[in-house]
């Protein structure tokens, strides 16, 4: 099998997730080319060398621009804080590389527009790996087959408690210029992605964003939090369905509560990422919801395990996402969500912020 050179920028949680998934992808899936971990970049050169050695990269660098310029690298994975996504992705696109970038695309709508414009004609993919879950795939196929009838309503919640404690210190995630929006961009982008993937195009939104913990400590004292902790929004879909979403990074007790419910004219489907191998189904006449366990009949589960109930995990979803990326680069699949699709997610997030500021409905056609 021929190889394809991969460069990863960033050595944090997402950088490691990318590295492990690239290494596993050709062992799990039938690919045209085997990923070769060519180079790893981090601003801390010692850390870059350490991680490159442990994760199997051929070399390390503190210069991400040199990584992008490397002729052996065909795919650049951007796994850095949000404010660096645009600059790095645009540089990689200009160098003719395929780009795999973590969400959110950029710190604002203008940056996302620039990325989508420059990406035309290039393979791109955004890091929405929760969409790769077998239960989510089953949910999508059942909706498409009309098994719950016409969609009536979408209900979604993404709650975590990583910033619920007021003692959690101030960080780049609290700075608008570095993170963009807060819970809306970090968690809400996933939830908006689910809404589009499962319920269809969004026409208009109303909503409210709020900062619950207004200040956090730094070495110099208390510093204001510049973005949102909590978001509530109402969605109006093009197909006539209505939706509500609830996003929080300060919800005690929740770790990865990405929960969605689709109500149709013939039944209801419900899913929670904290139980990612299960889908709940209700049809008229049932005495209650039925739990469907993910198994080999629900792609990509079978590529990892031959037996239902043995469970996939976060890393497996990342590996599935990279399998999709590499098949897309080979022309075997249409990449989704690419930068064009990601721009739609960013427009909806921006519309929710505008609706909150202006206390009104905002039509997506206005952005």
C-alpha angles and dihedrals in degrees: 000000000000116000132234118212116239128195121190123197113203134037102211127103093299094044090055091045090054094047094050092045095049089050092051101040099085091046092054103036138042100248133175093227133023116235113244114203095226106165141359123202132199132157087238102068095194091054091046090054093046094049094042090056094048097042097045104253118153093225145359135219141180090213113081090185090060089051091053092047093051107116091211091063118085100163124050118196115200110205101159136113113298099258091063097052098086098047094045096044093049091049091050092048091049088053090054097251130143108246129216108184132180119238141291094054096218142339093267145014095260091058092048090051091053091050093049092047094050092044094065108125094012128100109251135167133181124217102256095134095157086076088066094066115122092230090052090049090051090048090052094048093048091051091048090050091053094243093144095033125229115356111252104170144006121206120185139173131178112184131169133161102214090119100028093106111080087213092067102111127244114268142166087281088071095052117089095210092052104036105020109212117004122225089359094061099033101043104005094061088064092048093048088049090055091049092053094042096050108024104029138236120354118226103182143358142200123191155134131238122198140184107220100181105042100188137030131188127262130174088271097049134269117351128191120255106233101196142046131292097183137027135187121185143168120217131203112202127209091240091059097259121131128219143190127201132190121193128183139164091184100058107126115226099022121108105170105351100164097158126171133178126192117197116198135178089260104035149324134267122199132185137177122192090215084068095034097165094059135078122189119214132187126185127179109274094033116119090223144330120318118218114223114201116217114245144157092297089064112071133259091018095082092058089064105032137014094210132069119235095030090107136225122231142209094277091052090055089052090050089050090051092053090047087056091047093053094045088050092052088051090053095247097116138022107249116240132217092019122166092279091055090042090057089060090055090050091049091055091049090049090048091054090052091049091047089053094048095045097034093228145097113280121206114219089225087069093066 
